[in-house]
Amino acid sequence: MKLWTSRLLRLGLLIVFMLATFASPAMAKKGDEKLPPYDVDGISHGKIWVQWVFAFLFVSSCMAIAFKNPHRSSIERT
């Protein structure tokens, strides 16, 4: 009987700890907070494909240099 009550007590403490841990952030949030507008005029909504092209070229050149065949090097070995 003592084993059953100790398990029940541990389970109860675990549940209370989890409720205190997970409920406190939810209770701290205020309901009257207004979200900022998502269509802000200061942000430009232009196409950014040029940046993606340069990023792709940079990453592909880094990978080509990294996986270059070491036997085709121009460094003189002595």
N, C-alpha and C positions, 0 to 999 in steps of 0.2 A: 504494500500500500504506500509505503514511503517513496518508493521509486516512481510510482505514478504521479504523486503530488509534486515531486521535484521536477519531473518532466513538464508537468502542467505549469509550474511556476516559471521555469526557463522559457517555455513557449510564450507565456503571458508577458514576461519581460522583453522578449524579442519583439513581440507585436507592439508593445508600448514604445520601445525604442524606434522601431520603423515608422510608426505613426508620427512620433515627435520629429524625426528626421525629415520625412517627406512632406509633412503637413505644414511645417514652418515656412518654407518658401512660398507656398500657395497662400497662406494667410497674410504674408507680408505684402503681397501685391495689392495695390490700391485699385479699386474698380473705376474711379473717376479719371484715370489717366487717359489722355487723348493721344492716339498714335500720330506720328508725323505723316504728312502727305508723301505719297510715293512718286508723284509726278512733279518732282522739284524742277523748276525752270533752270537752275544753275548747272545741272548735269547735262552734258551734251549726249545726245542719242545718235551719234554718227556711226558709220561703219568702221570697224576696227580690223578689217581683214589684212591691212598692211602690217600691223604689229604681229599678227599670227604668221604671216609669211616669213618675216624676219626671224621670229622665234623658231619656226620650223627649220629654216636654213641654218641657224646657229646650232640647234640641237643635232641636226643631221651631220653638220661638219664636225662637231665635237665627237660624235659617235664614230665617224669615219676615221678620224685621227686616232681615237682610242683603240679601234679594232683593226688598225693597219697591220699588214703583214710585217713582222719585225725583220724578215730576211731581205726586204726590199728597201732598206734604209739607206740614206745617202751619207750616213756617218761612217767615216773610215775606221775600221777596226784594226788595231795593231796587236 
